[in-house]
Amino acid sequence: MPVDTVIDKKIGLMIRTVTGELTFEDIKSAFESSLTHPDFHEDMHVIWDLQNADASKLYQQDVIRIARYFESQLKNRVDYKAAIVVSRDLEYGLSRMYQVAVADLPAKIGIFRHFEDAKRWVMASD
């Protein structure tokens, strides 16, 4: 499976690292499996690390499908932040498309080129 999830319970952060080809099913499966993780709690923020991901087989309709899925899951989470870390322009563009597609959610979505910048943003109090 190309999505590895690590929960840092001490700081309340979930990190999902994606390697290889990225699919909607992988994203959905990673999200659903983390809900049953013993260290998971709903007020955690998340970092999706896509630096080693290959999103070349994701299309606009896949990004919209991902956005609609997360809209149904996150609509009541007001103080939720999700950072997306990318290294290539393709993943950056797809992430921006996702960010626009979920703009009506109360969740905050940030896109970054460096993991440490994403972590600082997610952990900062607003």
Secondary structure by P-SEA (a helix, b strand, c coil): ccbbbbbccccbbbbbbbcccccaaaaaaaaaaaaacccccccbbbbbcccccccccccaaaaaaaaaaaaaaccccccbbbbbbbccaaaaaaaaaaaaaaccccbbbbbbccaaaaaaaaaccc
